[in-house]
Amino acid sequence: MDLLRHELIEGLTAEQMYISSKFFYDKNGSKLFEWITRLPEYYPTRTEKTIIREYGHQLFAHLNHVDIVELGSGDSTKISLALDAIPKNQRESITYRPIDFSSVTIERSKKILSKRYPELNIEGEAADFTKLKNLPNGQPRIICFFGSTIGNFEPEETQNLLSNISQLMNPGDQLLVGMDMIKDLTTLQRAYNDSQRITEAFNKNILRACNNILGTNFFIPDYDHRAFYNEEKNRIEMHLEARSDQFIKSSYFTGRIMIKKGETIHTENSHKYSFETIEQLAHNSQLSVRNVYNDSQKWFSLVQMVK
Ligand SMILES: C[S@@+](CC[C@H](N)C(=O)[O-])C[C@H]1O[C@@H](n2cnc3c(N)ncnc32)[C@H](O)[C@@H]1O
């Protein structure tokens, strides 16, 4: 059995059932996520973009003969803001390397970006950035990790991921990480419980993705969207709660998985950070924080780390 199916079964048979958030991003899920980023309640995308626009000149305008590697590149709209800050004649010397699970997403952004910046070299890769073994060598690298995607991992996984990236970095490379900050509860909870219920559709779509990969019989209307802030762990958690007892079947496992009424499947964590935890994470990864760029409310940070 392949790794993805194995991972899904492991999650569905765990005491607290879970489906890894990476399964959100099938074709439908990626579209729904792009929709979420434009919702009035969903402040992270808007705020991070404001920061990139405001500090884009300082961060990117001088770049020449570098590789821009983007982890979890998604629709690549944020990198466009960075590329806009670089003069056209310098862009010719730059290679943009988006890395994302989704090959569809990579191809789509490649098409859009090569139309907008015909002089730019683009080398996309459909890969898992948690398993990176090397980075292209030859010119300095600026590694962009936008979208607070880093917040989706458990603290230990985040530490491992940053340490791995750090090991692959050379002196002179830099890492730019978008990190969502701890803030008032109402703003946080509203961002994941929008009035148009797009986040709900995004959350539920993971069951469809699971049915497609594992041939399970999840029936979406049998589950409710739950998103709340876990204050102890400083994170928003998303779950799907069964409305009644469910029996899940698949040809990839024997027997049935029973989900009792009120039980949940944990689908996402979105950790929120303080300046102290950011410093700590960098320090534990043998990186140092050179700069932290913020919006005026300090809701979001773009953290520049170097070796
Ligand atoms: C929260 S979205 C952020 C997209 C974009 N960076 C932004 O800021 O709007 C996360 C993206 O990372 C990708 N992704 C998540 N985990 C990944 C992994 N382990 N390896 C590669 N891509 C991953 C998803 O496919 C998705 O496009």
The ligand as an ORCA input file, in Angstrom:
! r2SCAN-3c Opt
* xyz 0 1
  C      -1.763     27.328      3.732
  S      -1.427     27.048      2.034
  C      -0.366     28.447      1.736
  C      -0.194     28.758      0.285
  C       0.663     30.001     -0.002
  N       2.029     29.819      0.474
  C       0.061     31.228      0.646
  O       0.727     31.823      1.479
  O      -1.047     31.613      0.267
  C      -0.301     25.716      2.162
  C       0.315     25.242      0.831
  O       1.401     24.377      1.158
  C       1.282     23.146      0.465
  N       1.829     22.135      1.378
  C       1.412     21.850      2.643
  N       2.205     20.918      3.206
  C       3.152     20.623      2.275
  C       4.271     19.751      2.256
  N       4.572     18.998      3.304
  N       5.045     19.712      1.136
  C       4.730     20.472      0.055
  N       3.689     21.331      0.010
  C       2.912     21.393      1.103
  C      -0.183     22.982      0.146
  O      -0.372     22.179     -1.012
  C      -0.625     24.437     -0.047
  O      -0.488     24.859     -1.389
*
